[in-house]
């Protein structure tokens, strides 16, 4: 299954992202509003430069299967930017996805971050200093986070053939590299 292949082959990238964002501070309640602003700003830039490209790279047949309209997150993170008084910003190194398989890989990273973001939102909502924070992006699926992740993985695992695993992995690595080097 391609989802397991991606999980195994992007583990180092995932760990690097957790380190970049000081994720351990989230669970020991030392995560600050400045840490949160960094994670939101970086994820904003990732979505700004990938979401439209991913969605337009996917065939029409996936629109309904993946519930693409419900997976749009850029407008949500823009609400978070505004509430945190952060500026919208462009970057100079654009992301380039070459095909639909790479788009699936990039989407894997975004949907995975949504899964983790739900945990982050729950934890931070219990942390001092986050009383006024609205978790539009990290709480985007609310109680549907698990089912949305499961349905994404199901489409990924049933639609992607083994000969395309490396292309999907390439897309995931591109988006992780973009995310890790955006600062």
N, C-alpha and C positions, 0 to 999 in steps of 0.2 A: 504494500500500500504506500502510495506516494506521501501521505501525511507522516507516516513513520520515518520514511526516508528523509524527508525534510527536517523532521525533529532531530534526528541523529546527526545530520550533516550541517545543521545551523546552530547546534548547541553552543559552540564557541562564540558565535555572533550574539546569540541571546544573552550569554553570560557577560559579554563585553558591554551590551546595552544596559544590563542591570547595574554593572559597575559604573558606567558613565552617569547614570541617573541616581546613584547613591541609594539603590533600592533597599539595601539593608536598613537604612535609616527610617524607612517607612514603618517597618515592623517593630523597631525599638523606640518609636515615637520621637525621634530627633529630627525628622524630616521637616524642613522649614518651608515657608511660603516662597522663598527665593529658589529652593530646590524644585518646588512645584512649578514655578514660572519657567524654569529651564526645561523641564520635561514637557510642558505644554507647548512652549515655543518650538522646541525641536520636533515634536510630533506634528505641529501645525505645518512646519516647512516640509516635512515628509508627505503629509496629505496634499498640500498645495501642489507639490511637484509630481504626485503619483496618482491621486484618485481619478481624475478625468482620464488620464492616460490608460490606467488599468481598465476602467469601465468601457472606454471606447475600443480597447484591444480585444475585448471578449465578444464572441459571436452572439448574435441575437438570441440564439437558443438558450443561452445561459442567463439571460435577463430574468426570466421567471424562476428558473431552477435555483438561482442564487439569491433571489429576492433583492436584486441590486438597488432598487429604489429605497429599500429599508436599510441598506448598508452604507449610504452616503454619510460621511462624518465631517467633511470639511466645514460645512456651515455650523456644526455644533462646536467644533474647536474654535471657530471664529468668535462665537459667543463667549467662550472661556477667555480668549485673548482680550476681548473688550472688557469683561468683568474684572480682569487682572490688570487693566490699563497697559497692555503690551501692544506694541506696534506690529502691524502686518509687515512682513519683510520678504524681500526676494533674496535668492542666493545665486551664485555665479556658476555653479557646477550642476547643470541640469541632469536629471535622471532620464535614461533612455532604455525603454523596454522594446525588444526587437520583435516579439510575437505574442500570441495568445498564451503560450505556455509560460513565458516569463511573467506575463501579467498575472497568471494564477499564482506563481511563486511570490510575487510582490503582495498579492492579496492575502496570501497565507500569513505574511508578516503582520499586515494591518489587522487581520481578524484575530491573530494571536495576541496582538497588543491590546485589542479590545477585551479579550478574555482576562488578561492580566490587569487591565485598567479597571475592570469591575472590582477586583480584589483591592486595588490601590484606593479606589474611591471609598469603599467600605471602611478600610483601615484609617484613611485620613479623616473621614467624617467623625472619627472618634478621637482625633488628635487635636490637642490644644492649638489654637491659631487658625483652624480651618472652618470655624463656625459659619463664616460668611461666604465660603467658596461653593460655587455651583459646579457640579461635576457633569457638565453637558457631554463632553467627549468620553470621559472614562465611564460614565454611567449610561451610555447611549442606548444599550439594549435592555437596561433594567433587569427585570426577572427573566427576560428571554435570552440572556447572555449564553447560557448553556445550550439551549436549543438552536440558537443561531450558529454557534461554533460547530455543533454536531451536524447541522444541515450543510454547512460549508464543507466540512471534512468529507461528508458523504458524497457530495458532488465531485469534489477533488479526487477522491479515491475510486469512484466509479467511472469518471470521464477520462482520466489521464492514463495513458498506456505506458508501460514500463520503458519503452524506447524514448519517451519524452521526459522521463524523470530528471535528467541532467539539465534540460532547458528550464524546467520548473525551478530546480535548485538554483540555476543561474539568476533567475528573476528574484528569488528570495535573497540571495547573496548581494545582488545589486542594491536592493532596497535597504537591507541591513547596513551595507557599506555607506550608502547615502546618509542614513540616519546617524551612524557613528561619526561621520566626518563633517556634518553640517555645522558644527560649532566653530 
